[in-house]
């Protein structure tokens, strides 16, 4: 009577090679049922080669069945498990509103660069911006990457995604004179928020979440916890002595016990678009966006000699490229460079 001698165990899900008599067999599970197949090989190395080819063929047949809808489902699961709730919400909205209808029913293996270009053309025909198209295709690319990393993999290749160059970096920022005019034109309850954003470059959403227990008056900084920042990283923002500190203390005195730093007579500030628009018009900067204060702060810190790594820690930039987009060079910078260059020329003229 022949007995089975097990010689090699594979990772769970890949099955087992074992020998019966002279021949190696391959055992694995399919939909809850054990399947045993003869490899026809007497050598373990040959049996391993047979098994690897078998697994590759099986994986290929499964990959051919995977739809883009399944990949998008995996993307949304990843977003729910790993990303901030507000970011996961954006992912879900983009997928359901703009990606699933066009890609969801298609097999992943059928997605080509030409098909991706067709999607882009359809979207741009609907007057969707280049940036929006790029963001949508980026989410689909993430879905493909997650599918390739899955075990077993859901895709074995990722098509080339045609991304159109973007040139959407705003150039708006405030001069010192404009800063003073706009500050004076704003209602008093918005001045602490405006002054803080101007000097620190912190994002509006992060500023509106500040609470008084995060403020350390003695040390002179505000602690931003990881769950309160866009990037998910904790950081510390300095409270500058002078105008910024004065306006924050003013906000504290009229907060009436409100836990939020930026408030209107005890009620957290949430929306102020109308007041901002009116003040900008009065100050002579009608096209200024609140987010322009962020790039203004980066420019001012650079001029003050604050190193790039420290600037990024204060503003919350995570990459050099994003910080450089905000590093505006204006006419005053060019004039300063001209003066320095002219000074460097003088010794050579003397020689």
C-alpha positions, 0 to 999 in steps of 0.5 A: 500500500502506497503512503503519502510522504509530504516534502514541501509546504507552501504559503497558505493558499498556494497549496502543497507538494507531496510525493506518492511513490516516485511521483510528486502531486500538487494539492490545493483548495478551490472554493472550499474543496481540496484538489489533488493533481499529479505533476508527472514529475519525479524530481522536486525541482521539476515539480516546483517548476510545474507548480509555479507554472500552474499557479501563474496560469490560474492567476492569469485566468482570474486576472482576466475576469477582474473589472475596474469596478472591483478595483475601484471598490478596493480603492474605496476600502483602502480610503476608508481604512487608511485615509482621513474621513474627509479625504475618503469622502472625496475619493468616494464622490469622485469614483461614484460621480465620474469614474464608475459610470465609464470604467466600472463595467470594463475588464481591467485588462481591457483598459488601454492608454487610448481608452484613458485618453477617450475618458479625458476627452469626454470630460474636457468636452464637458468643460472639466479642467485639466487639473480635475481630469488629472486627479480623476485619472490619478485615483484610477491609477491608485486603484490599479496599483492597489490591485497589483499589490493584492494577494493574489494580484488582481492585475498584472500590469498597469497601463500608461496614464496620460497626464496633461501638464498643469500650470494652475499655480496662483500668483496672488499674494499681499504686499505689506501695504495691502496687508494693512489695508485689508486688515483694517477693512475686515470686521474685528472678529475676522482680524485674528484669523486673518493676521494669524494666516498672514504670518504663519501660512497655516491652512484655513481648515486647520486654523478654524479647528484650533482650540484654546487648550492647544495654545501655550502662551508661555512657550509661544506656540500652538500644537496641532495634533495629527488628527487635526492636520490635512497631512496627518502629521502633528506640528507646532506653529509659533505665536509671534510676539506683537500683532499676532499675539495681540489679536489672539489675546483679543479673541480670547477676551471676547470668546465668552468661554468658546473653546474655538480660538477663532470665534464671533462673540463666542460662536465658532467662525465657519463661513465668512465669504461675504465679509472677505469679499467686501473687505478685499474690494475695499482694500483694492485686492478684489481677486485675493483668495484666503489661501493666497495668505499661505503663499504670502507667508512662505515668501515672507518667511523666506525673506526673513531667512527662515530655512526651507525645512522650518518653513515646511514644518510651520506651514505643513507642506510635506514635499519640496515641490509643493513648497516651491510652488508657493515660493513666489519671486516678485519685483522686490526680490529681483531688485534685491538681486540686482543690488547684490549683483551690482555690488559683486561687479565693483571689485572686478571693475577696480581690477 
